[in-house]
Amino acid sequence: MPTPDELRTALDHYVATINGRDPGAIAALFTEDAVQADPASQPPNIGRAAITAFFENGIAASDGWTFEASDVHTCASTVAFHFRITVSLGEGSMEINGVEVFGSDDGCRFTSAQAYWDDADVTFS
């Protein structure tokens, strides 16, 4: 089982990779059979190929983004944190604030990810 420090390091790497906007590199942080749902109320993306496609679509629909994680909590092989993503959309931007919960394997690859947010957590400027 990963240590809390290992999970925090994996999360830091995830944040840096998300901000690098390389869908293949992002998906490589997940196990081959990982389940990811963003938001958690939507049908999940199952497997690395589906996770890659999810991020390809997000990158194609935006001009850039900044992803931040704070208030990190670990418990066994799970890490939960508050996130804020500010997405550049042409002349304006969209900000989403929510909570994500990741499960991981012993090597700190993510086995699951659920993002908790809804329309009330989205602002446009």
Secondary structure, DSSP 4 states (H G I P E B T S, - for coil): ---HHHHHHHHHHHHHHHHHT-HHHHHTTEEEEEEEESSTTSPPEESHHHHHHHHHHHHHT-SEEEEEEEEEEEETTEEEEEEEEEEEETTEEEEEEEEEEEEE-TTS-EEEEEEE--GGGEEE-
